[in-house]
Amino acid sequence: MKKILFVCTGNTCRSPMAQALFNKLACEKGLERELSADSVGLYVTPDSKKPSSNTIKVMKEKYGIDIEEYKPKNINYDSIKEADIILCMQSSMKNVLNQIDIPKADVDTLTHYVGREGDVSDPFGGDEAEYLACAENINELIELLMEKLEKNEGRKLMIAIGSDHGGFALKEQLRAYYKDELKDFGAYNDVRGIDEPQTAVAVGEAVAKGEVDAGILICRSGIGMAIAANKVNGVRCALCYNEETAKSAKEHNNANVITLGADYINLEQAIKLIELWKSAKFLDGIYQERLDIVQKYELERK
C-alpha cells in the first residue's frame, strides 16, 4: 500500500482536509487497499483537540465528510517512516522537512507535485468563505494527485539488471525478453573481467537512490550477488530459487532487489520467478515491524 502524508502547520485545516478528501476519493475509485492518506502538523498546540469549526462545517456540508472526531497530531518519526510520499501545503514546510533524515519518502509540496505553482493558502482565522475556497482548491489538487498516482501505478517498472560473467548469458536472454523495462549495468560479456560485488553495489545504489524501481542480479548461484547487494543501505535483496521464495521475497520482506542463480534455472523459470516477485504485494503488519528493526540499524550505522 502506498501511503501519503499531508503536512500543514497546526493540522486543523488544510492537511486534515486533504487527508479526508484523498481517502474519500480512493474509496470511490476502489483503491482503498492500494492508497491511503494521513496528516500531521509541524506545530500542533497542546489545546488542539479537533479541526477548526469552519473546517468541520465545510467538509460536512460541501463534501459529506465528518471529521469532527479527528484529533490533530504533530509530525513524528513513526509518521515519517511509514510514508511513501510527504506532501506539504507550503514550500517553507518542505524546507523544514528537508533538514530531517527521511528514510524513504519523496518530499514535495502538494501543488508542485501535481504540476501547479504556489502554496495552498492558510485559511486559519478567516471566515467560512475562505475555508470553503481552501477546501475547493485542495479538492482540485487531490483529484490531480489521484490521477498522477493512478498513472504511476499502471506504468511499467524500470528495473536495473546486472550480472557477472557467469550470469551474462541469462542476463542477455532476459534483456531480449523484457526489452526497455530493464536498464543494463553489465557485465557486457562472458569473459571474466569484473567481479560480482562491483555490479551488485552499482545496482543496489541505483535502487537505493531511486534511480530505478528495483533490481535483478545474476551470478552462477545468486548467493554472492545477494551478499554484496545487501551491504548497500536501503537494499533488501533476496535470493529467489523457486516460486515460494519469489513470492515471499516481496510479501514478507518487501525485497527491492532479487538474485538468480544461472546454474540452476533457465530463461522460462527466471521469467516466472521475476513475474511472481513483481506482482506480489507486501503484506505489511508484522513484516513491516521486522523491516523497521533493520532500517533502524541501517540509520544508526550511517
N, C-alpha and C positions, 0 to 999 in steps of 0.2 A: 504493500500500500504506500502511495506517495503522500507525504504529509506536508501541508502548507502551514506556515506560521505567520500570522499577520501581527505587525508591531505598530503601536502608536504611543502617545505619551502616557496617558493615565488608564488606558484600557477600559474607558467608559463610553466612548463614542465611536470612533472610526474603526478600530480593529474588531470590536465585537460585531459591528455592522457587517464588516467584510466576512468574518467567520460564519455568521448566520446565513448570509446570502450565498456564500460559496457552498456550504453544506446542503442548503435547500436545493440549489441548482444541481449538485451532484446526485442527490436523491431523485430529482425529477428525471435525470438522464440515466438512472440505474447504475451510477458509478460510485455508490457509497462504499463499496468494497475495495475500490481502487484508489479513491481520492478522499481525503478528509482534511479539515482545517481546524486550527486552534488559534487563539490570540493571546497576547500579553502586552503589558505596558513597560516602558523604561522607568517610569517614576510613578508608581501607584501609591497613593497616600493610604495610611492605615484606616482612615474613616470611609474609604470607598467600599461600600457593601454591595452595590449593584450598578448597572449602567445608569447614565443620567436619565431623568424623567422624559426629556424630549426624545432621546434615543429609543427608549422603550415604546413611547407612543407612536413614533414614526414607523418603527419596524412592525408594530402590531397592526396599525391602520392601513399602511401602504402595502405591506408585503405579507401580512398574516402570520408573522413570526413572533412568538412570545419569548423574549429574552430577559424577562424580569427576574428570573432566578439565577441568571448568570452572575458570578462573583468575579470582579476584576482581580487580576493577579500580575505580579511582577515577573519579568523575564528571569529565568534561572538556567542552570546548566542542563537540567533534565529536559526543559522545553527546547533548548537549542540542539541537544544531541539527537533528539527524535525527529527533528525537522529535515526535510529534503530541500525545501525552498523557504527562505525567510524574506518576506516582503514588507517593507516599511512604508509608512504613509508620507514620510518626508525624507529628503536626502540627508538632512542632518542626523537622523536616526541611523541611516545606513553607515554614515561616517563613524558613529559611536560603535556600532557592531563590528566594523572592520578593524577595530582595535582589540577585538576578542578573538581567541583561538577557536574558530568554528570547526567542529570535527568534519562535517561532510556537506553541509548545506550551501547552496548558492544564496548570496545575499544581494538584494536589489531593492529599488523602490517599486511599488505596485505599478505606478504609471510607466516608468521606464521599461519594466519587464514586459508590458503589453504593447510597447511602441508608442506611448504617449509622452508628453513633456510636462514638467512642473510637478508640484506636490498635490496631495489631497488636502485641501484646506481644513483647518480645525474649526468645527462649529461650537466648541466649548464656550459657554457663556452667551451664545447667541439665542435668537428666538426659534420657534418651531420651524419657520420657513427656511432658516439656514440649515437646520438639521435635515429637513426634507431634501434640500438641494444637495447636501453632502451625501445622503443615502442614495439618491438617484445617480450621482456621479460614481459612487463606489459600485453600485449595481451594474452600471455600464462597463466599468473596468473588470468586474468579476466575470461578466459574460465574455469579454475578450480573453481573459486569463483562461477560462474553461476551454474556449476554442483552441487556444495555443496548446494547452495540456493534452487535449484530445488528439491533436495532430501529432504531438510528440509521442504519445502512447502508441499511435499507429505507425510511426516511422520504423524503418529497419535499424537495428543496432549497428554501430560501427565497432567492429571487433578487431583488435590487434592480434596478429598471429606471428609466432616465431618458433624457430627450431634450431637444433644443432645439425651437424652433418647426418647423424643417424635418423633424424626425423624429417630430413629435407624432402624426400620423395612423397611422403604422406602430406606434408605441408603444401607442396605444389599441387597435389590432387585436390586438396580442399580449396585452394585458391581458385582452381579452374571451376570448381562446383559453385562456390559462393560468390565468385567474381568481385564486384566492387563493395561487398559487405565486409571484406577483410582488408586490413592495412598491414602490409608485409614488413616485418622487422628483421628479416634474414632467418637463417643463413641463406645465401644465394647460390650455393652449390653443395654437392655432397662430399667435397674434399675437406678433410679436417683442417680448419684454419681458424675457427672461432670456438671458444669454449662455451658451454651451455649457460653458465652464470651471467655472462655478458648480455646475451639475448633475453634471458629471464628478467634481469633487472631493468633492461630497456623497456620491455613490455609492461612490467609491473609499474614502473614510474609513469608511463603514459596513462595507465588506468587510474593510478592514484591521483594524478594531476587533472583528471577529467578530459584528457585529450581524446580518449576513446571511451566507449561504454564498458568494454570488458576485454578479456584477453584469453587466447588459447596458446599453449606452449606444448611442443612435441619434442621428445627425445626418444631413445630406444625403450626405456622403461617408464618414463614420465616422472620418476622419483627425483632425479637430480634437478630438473626444472622446478618442481614443486618446492624443494628445499630452498633454492635460490630466490624464487619469486616471493616467498613468504618472509624474506628479510626486508622487503620494502614496506614501510609503514603505510597502512591503508589497504594493502592487498590481502585478500582472503582466497588463497589458492588451494584447490582440491584436485587430487589425482582421481580421475574417473576411468574405471575399467569394466563396468557393466551398467545396466540400466538403473539399478538401485542406487549406485554411488552417484550417477549423473543427476538423478532427481534429488537425492539427499544433499548434494553439493549446494543446491540453491535453497531447497525447502528448509533445511536445518542450519545451514551455515552461510547462506547468502553469498556464496562464492562469486567473486567478480573475475576470477581467473581460473581456468581448469587446465590440467595437463593430461596428455595422452601418451601411451606407450606404443610407438610404431612397430615394435617387435611382436606385439600381442593382438593388435586389431588391424582390420583392413579399412578401406575407404568407406564402405557401406556401414560398418559398425561405428566408425568415427562420426559420420553424419548423424546416425541415430543418437549417439551419446550427446553430441552438441545440441541437437534439437530438443532433447529431453531437458537438458540444462537450461536452454534459452526459454523454454515455455513454462517451466516450473515457477511457482510463486513462493516467496519467502513466507514462512509461517508465523514469524514474529513471536510474541509472547515470551516464553521461557528461553527460546532460542536467541532472541534479541538480548535478553539479560546476560546470556553467556558471552555474546559478542561484545557487550558493553564492558565486560571484565577485560577482554583482550584489548579493546580500544583504549581503555583507561591505562593499561600497562604501556601501550604504544606512546600515548601522550606523555606519560611520566618519563619515558626514555629520551624524549626529544631534547 
